[in-house]
């Protein structure tokens, strides 16, 4: 999926993958972010009925733990085939739109946001981070994956980051880093692709 194809159209690639996406990620590629990052958010929020914004929700894999908790989840994704599958799950709402355009949800209306396997495609991460900040309540949390700096990403014209590159973007956008952990993102043709799993908190201004 990653290094074996030339990503000329994200939407076309993910439309093709929609039917087998979950199985391929979990079983063949040893993907675990859909469990690890939502768990960080759940540990922060506890059992109260929280509102979650799932950015790049795909087929809904990233929100399965939230549904189990009884959280209210709104998903946004740009790929029609993914959105159609996600709408079969108990999302409160699934919106089809580009993540780098203004999101059709209210400011200060979410307790948390999650974004897995998406930042590598984002052209302007600072703009996206500021939107997340706008949509969260004061003190809200944001769990996301950041691809560790790698030639594999550069070869297919995707982005990856050293912590020293991306953490200042978080801070400038109004977040503090709660936790960060370098972990296996997934395996592709025997090559290990590494992620940083971050939990951020929106700063509460006096």
N, C-alpha and C positions, 0 to 999 in steps of 0.2 A: 504494500500500500504506500509505503513512504519513499524509499530510495529507488524502487523499481519502476516508478512511473514519473513522467514529467508533468508537473501540476500546472496545466495551462488554464484550467477552469475548475475552481474548487467546487462549484455547484454541480458540474457534470460528474466529477469524481464521486462526490457523496451521494448523488442520485443513484449512481450505479451500485454503490456499496450498501444502500439503505437496507435491503432485505437481509444481508448477512453480517451487517456491521457489528452488532452486539456479540454474536458468536465468534467472529474473527478476532475481535479485540480481547475478549475474556479468555478464550480457549487457546487460540493460536499465538497471540502476541503477548500473553502474560500481563495484560493491562490491569492495574489495580487502582488507579486514581479515582474511579467512580465510587469506590468504597472509602478510600483513605481521606480524601478531601471533604466529602460530605460528613464524614464522621467527626472531623475537626469542628465543623459548623454546629453539628448536633450537640457535641460536648459543650459548646459555648452557650447555646440557646436553651438546652434542656427540654422539658416536656410541654412547655407552653405552646399554644397554637400560633406559630410564627408564619409570616409571609416571606416567601423565598422567590428570588428572581434567578432563573436558570438561563444563562447566556450561552448561546450555541448549544441548545439543549439536545440537538440531534434526535435520536429515536426515543430519548427519555432515560437512557441508562444512568445519567448523572443524578437523577432525582428519585430513584427507586427507594433509597433509604429515607428520603424526606416524606414520601407517600406513606411509608410504614409508620412514621412518627405522627401522621395526621396533619402535617403542615400544609398550608395553602401555597401552591407553586404556580408561578407564571413562567412560561418558557418563551424564548425568542430564538429563532433559527432562520437562516436564509435559504435553505434547501427544501423545496416543496415535498420531495419524497420522504425526507426525514420528518417534516412537520406532520404529514399525514399519519405516519406511524406513531408519533408522539401524541397525537390527539386521541388515540385509543386508550391512553393512560389517564389517570385521574388528575390531570392538570386543571387548575382553575381556568386557565386561558393559555393558548399557544398562538404566538404572533409570528407570521412569516415576514421577515425584513432583514436587511443588511445591518450588521451590528455597528457599522461605522456611520450610520445615519441616526438621526434623533429617534430614540425609542418611544413607542406609543404607550408609555406607562407613566403614572404620576410620580413626581418628586416626593422624597421622604415617605415612601409607602412600603418599603421592604425592610425587614429585620436583618436579612442576609442575602447575599448573592453568591452564585457559584459559576465558575467558568473553567471548563476542562478541555485541554487540547485545542485551544482557540487562539491564544496569543501569538502563536507562530504565523498566523495569517493576517494579523492586524497591522495595517500600515502605520497608523498613528496611535500608539499605545497610550500616550498621555491623554488624548481626547477621549478614548474609551474609559480610562480610569476616572476622569472627571465626571463622566456620565454615571458611572457606578456610584460615585460619591454622592451625586445629586439624588439618586433614587433611594439611597439608604437612609434610615432614621439615624439621628445622632447616636454614635456608639455601635452602629450596625457593623456586621462582619462580612468579609469577602474572602472566600476560599477559591484559589485558582492554581493552575499549573503553569509553570514557566519553563520552556525548553532550555536545558543547559547548553551553553555555547558549543556548537558542533559544526564541522564541515559538512556533515550529512544534510543539515538544514540549508546551508548556503548553496549546496550543489543543486537543490531543487527550488532555489529562490524563496525560501521561507526564512523567518527570523528566529534567532535564538540569542540568549543573553547570559552574560556573567552577572552575578548578583550586584556587582558594583555598577553595572549599567542600568539595571531595572529598578533596584531599590530606591534610587533618587527620584524616579518617575512616580513610584508609590507615594513617597513622602511629599513631593510637590503637589500631588493630587489630593492631599488631605488625609492620608492613611498612615498609621503606625503598623510596623510588622509585629505580630503577636508570636508567630512561630514560622520557621522555615526548615525544610528537610529535603535533602537531595536523595532521590530514590529512582528506581527503575521505572521509566515511563512505559516502554514496551520493547519487545524484540522484533526485529525485522530482518529476515534472512540471516539469522544468527548474530546480528549486530545489536548491541544494547543501546537504546536511546534513553538518555537520562532526563528526568524532570526535576525541578524544584517545586515542591508543594508548599504554598504559602497560605497563611491565614493572616489577613489584615483587619484592622479595626478603624472605622471612620472616627477621626478626632472630634471630640466635643469641644466646641469653642465657647469660651466664657462670655 
